[in-house]
Amino acid sequence: MTINYWEQILENRKKRDYIKWILCDKYIAKQFAETLGFKIPKTYQLTDKPTNIKFNIKQYVVKPTDLCDGCGVYLMNYNMNMIDNKHTKPPTIIKKYNEIRSSIKHEYYMHELMYDFKVPFKGYIVEELLLDENNETPSDYKCYAFNGRIFLIAKTYNRHFVKDNNNQQKQVFHSVWMTRNWKPIPVPMIKENYKYQKLPKPQGYDKMIYLVENASRILQRHCRIDVYLIKGEVYFGEFTFFGGAFLHTRMANNILGLKWNKNQDNIDINDKNNKKIIQQLNTLLPPFYTKIKTID
């Protein structure tokens, strides 16, 4: 029986699960999250081509709806990309997106195996740029939830780019992992930049617990639910069913794997709750999204 967390992620990506598949889409995920009570950033535009993006807003986020691992994400603040602090104009962004689409294979997908390499929509979303009290990008809280209850929380912050040994840009971040009761875990849970420290509970923590655990109960499957806490409000980041567990330490993957093994996903297509969620999700789909049969 598979125990390791990363191995379970790789195994689960092969199992047909419409709910996981459609919620990997960034637009649909946040529309669904809003129905669950999360605050969400405003959507300014949803388009299929980089050349159709309207760069007429001073502060915005633009990103592919379908890719993962931060690929193609720009946090734009008056033509300054807050990820790498570089002045970046629209033609540069368009060129980068064209390069990504022309060279990408499957390295930025984890859900394409479910339905014969189909993804819901290969487009781009332009949305509100969320900033904290200091006018900086907020820390995010990655909540590992199982069976309606948060198990661990990884606070990640200070995201930035550095050059690797091949002189290529590599995104790095700092993190500290907490228990549900907000106690820091003293041993490293990720391989790089683990920053053990005791921190005060952030404003809005109890609200975060409620909203994330309610979403977990509804989903009935393991999900890392990522949120931002800004001035006490809980803003949705993403539903992550296929997290980058290759960044975890072996201890972290063993602990999470054991927890998942004891709290198996309910992906039964005939389950009443799953049918209800699928019906709700289908009402959120724009007409140009990929349609698939949810029942074989």
C-alpha positions in Angstrom: 0.0 0.0 0.0 1.4 3.4 -1.0 2.2 5.7 2.0 4.6 8.4 0.8 2.8 11.6 0.0 4.5 12.3 -3.3 3.9 8.8 -4.5 0.2 9.1 -3.7 0.0 12.4 -5.6 1.5 10.7 -8.6 -0.9 7.8 -8.3 -4.0 10.0 -7.9 -3.2 12.1 -11.0 -4.2 9.0 -13.0 -7.6 8.5 -11.4 -10.5 10.2 -13.1 -12.0 12.8 -10.8 -13.9 15.6 -12.5 -13.9 17.7 -9.3 -10.2 17.7 -9.0 -9.7 18.2 -12.7 -12.0 21.2 -13.1 -10.8 22.8 -9.8 -7.2 22.8 -11.1 -8.4 25.7 -13.4 -7.7 29.0 -11.6 -10.8 30.8 -12.8 -13.3 28.1 -11.9 -11.5 27.4 -8.6 -11.9 30.9 -7.3 -15.5 31.2 -8.5 -16.3 28.0 -6.6 -14.4 29.3 -3.5 -16.5 32.4 -3.4 -19.7 30.2 -3.0 -18.0 28.7 0.0 -17.5 32.1 1.7 -13.9 33.0 0.7 -13.0 36.5 -0.4 -11.6 36.4 -4.0 -9.6 38.8 -6.1 -11.7 40.6 -8.7 -11.5 39.2 -12.2 -10.7 41.8 -14.8 -10.4 39.6 -17.9 -10.5 36.0 -19.0 -9.0 35.4 -22.5 -7.6 32.7 -24.7 -4.7 34.6 -26.3 -1.9 36.7 -24.9 -2.4 39.3 -27.6 -6.0 39.8 -26.3 -4.9 40.8 -22.8 -5.9 44.3 -22.0 -3.0 45.9 -20.2 -4.9 49.0 -19.2 -4.8 48.5 -15.4 -2.0 49.9 -13.2 -2.0 47.0 -10.6 -3.0 43.5 -11.6 -2.0 39.8 -11.7 -1.9 38.0 -15.0 -1.3 34.2 -15.2 -2.2 31.2 -17.2 -5.4 29.5 -16.0 -4.0 26.0 -16.5 -0.4 25.9 -15.4 1.2 25.3 -12.1 4.4 25.9 -10.1 4.2 29.7 -10.6 4.7 29.3 -14.4 3.9 32.6 -16.2 2.6 34.5 -13.1 3.2 38.3 -13.1 2.4 40.5 -10.2 2.3 43.9 -11.8 2.5 47.1 -9.9 2.8 50.1 -12.2 4.9 48.1 -14.8 7.1 46.6 -12.0 6.8 42.8 -11.6 6.8 42.3 -7.8 8.2 38.8 -8.1 11.6 39.8 -9.5 11.4 43.6 -9.1 12.0 44.1 -12.8 10.4 46.7 -15.0 8.2 44.6 -17.4 6.2 45.9 -20.3 3.2 44.1 -22.0 5.2 43.0 -25.1 7.6 41.2 -22.8 4.8 39.3 -21.1 3.2 38.4 -24.4 6.5 37.1 -25.8 7.0 35.0 -22.6 3.6 33.5 -22.9 4.1 32.6 -26.6 7.5 31.0 -25.6 5.8 28.9 -22.9 3.0 27.7 -25.1 5.4 26.7 -27.9 7.8 24.7 -25.7 5.6 23.3 -22.9 5.0 19.6 -22.7 3.6 18.2 -19.5 5.9 19.6 -16.9 3.4 22.1 -15.6 0.4 19.8 -15.5 -0.6 17.2 -13.0 -4.3 16.7 -14.0 -4.0 16.1 -17.8 -3.8 12.3 -17.4 -7.3 12.1 -16.0 -9.1 12.8 -19.3 -6.8 11.9 -22.1 -4.5 15.0 -21.8 -7.4 17.4 -21.8 -7.4 20.5 -19.6 -10.4 22.8 -19.0 -9.0 25.9 -20.7 -5.6 27.0 -21.9 -6.1 30.7 -21.4 -5.1 33.6 -19.2 -6.7 35.4 -16.3 -6.2 39.1 -15.3 -7.2 39.8 -11.8 -6.8 42.1 -8.8 -3.4 42.4 -7.2 -3.7 41.7 -3.5 -1.4 43.6 -1.2 -1.0 43.6 2.5 -0.9 46.4 5.0 2.6 47.3 4.0 1.7 47.4 0.3 3.6 44.2 -0.3 2.7 40.8 -1.6 1.0 39.0 1.3 2.3 35.8 2.9 0.2 32.7 2.0 -1.0 29.9 4.2 -1.0 26.5 2.7 -3.5 24.4 4.6 -3.1 20.6 4.3 -6.7 19.4 5.0 -8.0 15.9 5.3 -11.5 14.8 5.8 -12.8 18.2 6.9 -9.9 19.1 9.2 -6.7 21.0 8.8 -3.7 18.8 9.6 -0.7 21.2 8.9 -0.3 24.8 7.8 2.7 26.0 5.9 3.2 29.8 6.0 5.3 30.8 3.0 6.7 34.2 2.4 9.5 36.2 0.8 9.0 34.7 -2.7 11.7 35.9 -5.1 14.0 34.8 -7.9 17.6 33.8 -7.8 20.0 32.5 -10.4 20.7 28.8 -10.3 24.0 27.0 -11.3 23.0 27.2 -15.0 22.4 31.0 -14.7 18.6 30.4 -15.0 16.1 32.1 -12.8 14.7 30.0 -10.0 11.8 30.9 -7.7 12.6 30.5 -4.0 10.6 31.2 -0.8 10.9 30.8 2.9 8.5 28.8 5.0 7.6 27.6 8.5 5.1 24.8 9.1 2.6 24.9 11.9 0.2 22.6 13.6 -3.5 23.4 13.5 -3.0 24.9 17.0 -0.3 27.2 15.5 2.7 25.5 17.1 5.8 25.6 14.8 7.3 22.3 13.8 11.0 22.4 14.8 12.3 20.0 12.1 12.6 21.0 8.5 9.5 20.1 6.4 10.9 21.4 3.1 14.4 20.9 1.7 15.4 24.5 1.4 14.8 27.8 3.4 12.9 26.3 6.3 12.7 29.0 8.9 11.6 27.6 12.3 10.2 30.3 14.5 7.4 31.1 16.9 4.9 33.5 15.4 1.8 35.2 16.7 -1.5 34.0 15.2 -2.3 36.1 12.2 -5.5 38.2 12.2 -8.3 36.2 10.7 -6.8 32.9 11.7 -10.0 31.4 13.2 -12.0 32.5 10.2 -9.4 30.7 8.0 -9.8 27.5 10.0 -13.6 27.6 9.6 -13.6 28.3 5.9 -10.9 25.9 5.0 -12.3 23.0 7.0 -15.8 23.7 5.6 -14.4 23.5 2.1 -12.5 20.3 3.0 -15.8 18.7 4.4 -17.6 19.6 1.1 -14.8 18.3 -1.2 -14.5 14.9 0.7 -10.9 14.6 -0.7 -7.5 15.6 0.4 -6.7 19.1 -0.8 -4.1 21.7 0.1 -6.1 24.9 0.3 -4.0 28.0 -0.1 -5.2 31.3 1.3 -4.0 34.9 2.1 -4.9 36.7 5.3 -5.2 40.4 4.7 -6.6 42.7 7.4 -8.4 39.8 8.9 -10.1 38.7 5.7 -9.5 35.3 4.2 -8.7 35.5 0.5 -8.7 32.4 -1.6 -5.5 31.4 -3.4 -6.0 28.0 -5.0 -7.1 24.4 -4.5 -4.0 22.3 -4.8 -4.6 18.6 -5.3 -1.2 18.0 -6.8 1.2 20.0 -4.6 5.0 20.1 -5.2 5.8 17.4 -2.7 9.2 16.9 -4.3 10.1 20.1 -2.4 9.3 18.4 1.0 11.7 16.5 3.2 11.3 12.8 3.5 9.8 13.2 7.0 7.2 15.6 5.7 6.1 13.3 2.9 6.0 10.3 5.2 3.8 12.2 7.8 1.5 13.5 5.1 1.4 10.2 3.4 0.3 8.4 6.5 -2.4 11.0 7.1 -3.7 10.6 3.6 -3.7 6.8 3.8 -6.0 7.1 6.8 -8.3 9.6 5.1 -9.0 8.3 1.6 -10.6 10.5 -1.1 -14.2 10.0 -2.0 -14.2 10.2 -5.8 -17.2 8.0 -6.3 -19.1 9.6 -9.3 -22.4 8.2 -8.0 -22.0 9.8 -4.6 -24.8 12.2 -3.9 -22.4 14.9 -2.6 -20.1 14.6 -5.6 -23.0 14.8 -8.0 -24.2 18.0 -6.3 -20.7 19.6 -6.6 -20.3 18.6 -10.2 -23.7 20.2 -11.1 -22.7 23.4 -9.3 -19.3 23.5 -11.0 -20.8 23.0 -14.4 -23.0 26.1 -13.9 -19.7 28.1 -13.5 -18.2 27.0 -16.8 -17.9 29.6 -19.5 -19.2 28.3 -22.9 -15.7 28.1 -24.4 -14.3 25.7 -21.8 -13.6 22.1 -22.6 -16.6 19.9 -21.9 -16.2 16.3 -20.9 -18.4 13.4 -19.9 -18.3 13.0 -16.1 -19.8 9.5 -16.3 -18.3 6.8 -18.6 
